[in-house]
Amino acid sequence: MTTSLADHLRALPDEALAALLQLRPDLVVPVPADVAALALRVESRVSVARALDGLDQFTLQILDAARLTRHPSDGTTSPDAVLALATAGPHPPEPATVRGAVDRLRARFLLYGPEQALRITGSVDELAPYPAGLGRPAEELDLRAAALCADAAKLRRTLLAAPPSARAVLDRLAAGPPVGSVPPGSLRAPALGAEDDLPPDPTNGGPATGSPVRWLVEARLLVAVSAGTVELPREVGLLLRRDTGPLGPLRADPPPVDAPPREAKAVDSAGVGQTMEVVRHTEALLEALTAEPAPVLRSGGIGVRDLRRLARSVTLDEPTTALLVEVAYAAGLLGELELPAAASRYGGEQQVLPTGAYEVWRAVSPAHRWEQLARAWLTMSRQAGLVGQRDDRDRPISALSPEAERAGAPAARRAVLEVLAELEPATAPTAEEVQALLDWRAPRRSRGREAAHREVLTEAARLGVTGLGALTSYGRLLLADVTATDERGGDDPLGLRADAEGGDPSSTVRALDALLPAPVDHFLVQADLSVVVPGPPDPTLAAELEAVGEPESAGAASVYRVTTASVRRALDSGYTADDLHELFRRRSRTPIPQGLTYLVDDVARQHGGLRVGSAGGYVRSDDEALLAEVLADRRLTPLAFRRLAPTVLCTSYQVGRMLTALRDAGYAPVPEDASGTMVLARPRVRRAPTRTPSTGRTHDPLGTSRLALPRLMGVVEQIRRGEAAARAARRAPAVVRGGAARAAAGPLPAHGHTEALAVLQQAVRDKALVWVGYVDAHGATLSRLLRPVSIGAGYLRAEDERTEMLHTFALHRITAAVRQE
């Protein structure tokens, strides 16, 4: 007697069923109604594909061995048969390793059943039609090919007689997949006498053989399954694999990495230097967007010209600039600001510029800033490497455009970093070695993603997650922290634990803080008015330097220069000459040069000598000679000044243009209000609305990975309860089932409806369970076990015993009601 998959699931204890749901979390989205629904989902194509995607190459090969050893009559196999086939090659794996792979397959219910009668879960054959890269048996393809394969000696002689070019085709198909395409008409025999026109076979070095594929088809070593497709019979493939084994080369362990470990301190030092550069370049990029926001294209994203402008402003190449833009956007530091509708005839435009979170980001330590960027990169669902390439419609993909969205990008980054984390610390494998490890860990998932994996390695090096090709110590902590956050997500769906722990720095920040040079709160003033900061400045010092100096070089030790324009900018923002002198005395560890003191005093003496107000605009000054100089200055001729009084000039232009023109001409004007008081203020900075960083879970799009055991046990309990209710529904009283049938034939008699109503009213008073038969809105006749709560206004409100949910039923649709005994 054959036992179904649902019967096997029903026989499992609750702990084993919870273990299955933990290994295959997609089975609980949504929660199955009962065990029968769970069995259907276990065998569904999508769920089986997810389970296969998470298996390593060796486990998949053992699954192929189970498929190849199935008994023709009942389709079952056994671990002994799998072990015999797996150890038939020249380098057999350990029996314990094979049995461990079988146990992994049974735990995921890709194999199920008794020990000596294992069955393959449905849909496996559909997803992988050629087990171990072998074709179908010859008897399923062609009777003549089957006759050849049945004679082992004749089959070997035919293989030995194959020309070298034909043998190369056989070896290629034997490695898998066993099917190949040929040009239409190439399998037809040549016309009579055409053999003489065939060129000689250069591989064979002898007479003409024609098409090697046609030779193989005529020799029955290949079978033409369609006009342009040939297939290698399974028996021929097994014979060609006599040197490697029926399953091909088996590798129970991941491929080795030949690269020797580097010095851990050198790896961390290289990574730390890159983290400082990333933070500095990101800040410079956001400042460039503050000064000149980038318009959003109608199709979305930033245009190529604006990306080039940003790359020039931060002295980076375009791919790195696009990566920083994408990461800053994912971290919530960039956003879109809607412009007024008058800016475009299409009803409005948008600009990309920093959000309010940028101000908070600038105020924290460099380690905090880098961690926010690196976490956003690791979890964002965008592939920055696609920027600059072309989409399916041959249009360029721009930064922040929807075409760069890839749902599998977070999983690809996690997979690559996990490979590096599993190696010995400070090991720097090559890109080919990383890809080989990925191909072994999850061959189905990594197939076709080679370019994306190489991009991950490049981006990790640019961001400082890796150094000298190896994963840094703080990068390892970041990966573990993100993984732990995912695992806590199943146990903390509301994120309360993360909020409670948000005040303490993470292990990544603490480790990076220990490696980064300590922030400095001082600088060194040189005689040439340059200011050297011997380390990363703290946020307060950085803000002061931004106000009083012009940056000249950045890095571990940055250099600023004090100029007339920078001093004037500081005075415009509210500093006085005494404030600047005090700032340099307090911050400088070297004596203040006399030239700097003179420069500050000279600029401060001229500052405010001219006053600008609105009339159109006017300029006034107590120095009549200075006004005469302004009036005679040819550079200011476009402003068309007129003298209203010895101390007042007037123009029709607005204040903003006058200020710019006067400052460009070398003057130091300041604006004033209606009362004549100087208006000193920092430039107004626009910010985009604050965005939520995209730092969600990375591994499972459904958010169901790593469900906590208590939640899994609750899901199992719900499935068991649904199974019990379904089993009880099949035992519903005959009166209820018969009442439903009568309702389908016509209206319920009045006395029957009255009796059912009386039973329901009594059940409301006694809080008892009642079997209720009713007709739903679609005309289907159903029966449910309910606990009535109330009756009124022509409706029954009752709790379903199966789902523990309240439902409302129209009384005129109820066909019968029987109290459960």
Secondary structure, DSSP 8 states (H G I E B T S, - for coil): ----HHHHHHHS-HHHHHHHHHHSGGGGSS--SSHHHHHHHHTSHHHHHHHHHTS-HHHHHHHHHHHHT--TTT--B-HHHHHHHHT-SSS---HHHHHHHHHHHHHTTSEES-TTSBEE-TTHHHH-SSGGG----HHHH-HHHHHHHH-HHHHHHHHHTS-HHHHHHHHHHHTS--EEE--TTTTS---TTGGGGS--BTTTTBS----HHHHHHHTTSSEEEETTEEE--HHHHHHHTTTT-TT-S--SS-----S-B--HHHHHHHHHHHHHHHHHHHHHHHHHHHHS-EEB-TTSSB-HHHHHHHHHHTT--HHHHHHHHHHHHHTTSEEEEE--GGG-TTS--EEEEEBTHHHHHHHS-HHHHHHHHHHHHHH-SB-GGGTTSB-TTS-B--BT-GGGB-TTHHHHHHHHHHHHHHS-TTB---HHHHHHHHHHH-HHHHTT-HHHHHHHHHHHHHHTSEETTEE-HHHHHHHHHHHHHHHHHHH-TT-HHHHHTTTS--HHHHHHHHHS---BS-BEE-TTSEEEESS-B-HHHHHHHHHH-EEEE-SSSEEEE--HHHHHHHHHTT--HHHHHHHHHHHBSS---HHHHHHHHHHHHHTTSSEEETTTEEEE-S-HHHHHHHHH-GGGGGG--EEEETTEEEESS-HHHHHHHHHHTT---EEB-TTS-B---------B----------S-TTS-TT--HHHHHHHHHHHHHHHHHHHHHTT--HHHHHHHHHHHHS---HHHHHHHHHHHHHHHHHT--EEEEEE-TTS-EEEEEEEEEEEETTEEEEEETTT--EEEEEGGGEEEEEE--
